[in-house]
Amino acid sequence: MLNTEQATLNSESDAITRNRGMSEINCTTATTETIKPAATARRIMSELWDRAADSLSTEELKWFAGSSEFTRMQARNLSEVVEGIGCLIGSDENAGNFQEAGSVTTLLFNISHSIDTIAGMMEISDFAQDRLINADHYQRLKEYKKKYAAE
């Protein structure tokens, strides 16, 4: 449950986002320590992984571990898109579509979110690979947690 201070800050943040556009999503002025970091794709993936990792089968772990190929492709694609934007801007004397600060910040935040998502996917792939390689260690850890959680 959100406390009153969090709800107020979230409402103010939502209003700022609606009024100023997507570029404001990462810019918060909140100073309270009760607010958790913003929900990003990477943080959501990480949270879900932490909750599910112990219950995944070997086949499911292999599926997650295999996602590294997809994330490499996504990183290459993003690199090509950003390079294309750089070339477009470089060849336009007036910076074309980027004459307003809002358009640049929205683009940069969007690129940042994409990179963060790719990093999250790479982390999950690495975690799954580690669980496959060190399956015995994770099994002992799971048994240890189960044993001492009951006490």
Secondary structure, 3 states (H helix, E strand, C coil): CCCHHHHHHHHHHHHHHHHHCHHHCCCCCCCCCCCCCCCCHHHHHHHHHHHHHHHCCHHHHHHHHCHHHHHHHHHHHHHHHHHHHHHHHHHCCCCHHHCCHHHHHHHHHHHHHHHHHHHHHHHHHHHHHHHHHCHHHHHHHHHHHHHHHCC
